[in-house]
Structures are given as structure tokens and as C-alpha cells.
Amino acid sequence: MRKFWGKEGGNERNKEDSRTNEVRLTSSEDKTRSNDGDLRCEDAIMKDKKQYGRVRNSLMKYLRGMYGEQIANRALWRVSKRMAEGYLNP
């Protein structure tokens, strides 16, 4: 019978957690390193705002899936900031 307060089972769990964290980090690093992704996201967002007057949820879901949540959200923030300051015409 395994003791719940013992340390012997915890090592296996820690190894498993570290492996899954490594996999998650490497897969998200690939998405965040893409400089083309930033520009492509911004381009798609600007075209969507110009055509529809807003950014559709379906486009943002697509961009988040394709380039990662962080890149898509930052691109949306940058485009919105530029439009608010008057650098881009709607």
C-alpha cells in the first residue's frame, strides 16, 4: 500500500509535469517567435476594420488559433492604438 504522505510517488509526478511543461513551452515559443505573424495579424485586422467597421470574433478566433493568443491580442491592441491616435484612417 502506498503512503500518501511519502515522497516516493511525487518524483514521478514532478517528472511528468516537467515534461508536459517543456512541450507546452516549446510549442508556444514557436508561435511567439514569428515576426511575420505580427504583421499578418495586423494586416488582417486592418482589412477587417476597413471592410466591416470592426474586428469580427471569427477573425480573432482564427488569428489566435493560427498565431497564438499573445500575438493576436497584441496586434489588435497595436492597430486599435494607431487608429485612436489618428495614424490610420478607418
C-alpha positions as a printed Julia matrix, in Angstrom:
90×3 Matrix{Float64}:
   0.0    0.0     0.0
   1.32   3.44   -0.94
   1.65   6.09    1.72
   0.02   9.34    0.74
   2.46  11.33    2.87
   5.54   9.63    1.42
   7.81  11.2    -1.2
   8.24   8.21   -3.49
   5.22   8.88   -5.73
   5.85  12.6    -6.03
   9.02  12.23   -8.08
   7.18  10.52  -10.92
   4.54  13.22  -10.92
   7.13  16.0   -10.97
   8.94  14.39  -13.9
   5.67  14.09  -15.8
   4.73  17.7   -15.09
   8.13  18.96  -16.19
   7.88  17.02  -19.47
   4.45  18.44  -20.28
   5.58  21.96  -19.38
   8.57  21.62  -21.7
   6.28  20.56  -24.53
   3.92  23.46  -23.9
   6.78  25.94  -23.77
   8.35  24.79  -26.99
   5.05  24.83  -28.87
   4.16  28.33  -27.66
   7.69  29.63  -28.32
   7.33  28.77  -31.98
   4.23  30.91  -32.19
   5.68  33.89  -30.34
   8.91  34.0   -32.4
   7.07  34.6   -35.64
   7.69  38.19  -36.71
   5.69  37.59  -39.87
   2.77  36.6   -37.68
   2.69  40.06  -36.12
   2.48  41.77  -39.48
   0.0   39.31  -40.92
  -2.27  39.68  -37.9
  -2.13  43.46  -38.11
  -2.85  43.35  -41.85
  -5.86  41.08  -41.39
  -7.21  43.22  -38.53
  -6.82  46.45  -40.53
  -8.59  44.93  -43.54
 -11.41  43.66  -41.33
 -11.86  47.04  -39.64
 -11.88  48.77  -43.02
 -14.38  46.36  -44.56
 -16.75  45.79  -41.63
 -16.04  48.73  -39.34
 -14.98  46.37  -36.55
 -12.98  43.21  -35.96
 -15.13  40.1   -36.13
 -14.93  37.4   -33.48
 -14.44  34.76  -36.15
 -11.33  36.51  -37.44
  -9.84  36.85  -33.96
 -10.53  33.17  -33.22
  -8.77  32.25  -36.43
  -5.77  34.5   -35.71
  -5.47  33.25  -32.13
  -5.51  29.67  -33.34
  -3.04  30.31  -36.13
  -0.51  32.63  -34.47
  -1.21  32.26  -30.76
  -3.25  34.26  -28.32
  -0.47  36.63  -27.31
   0.46  37.69  -30.84
  -3.14  38.17  -31.96
  -4.09  40.2   -28.89
  -1.02  42.41  -29.18
  -1.7   43.02  -32.88
  -5.29  44.01  -32.09
  -4.06  46.37  -29.38
  -1.49  47.99  -31.7
  -3.99  48.55  -34.51
  -6.58  49.99  -32.13
  -3.97  52.31  -30.61
  -2.87  53.57  -34.03
  -6.47  54.25  -35.06
  -7.2   56.05  -31.8
  -4.17  58.3   -32.22
  -5.08  59.04  -35.84
  -2.24  57.28  -37.63
  -4.62  55.03  -39.55
  -7.8   56.09  -41.28
 -10.79  53.8   -40.68
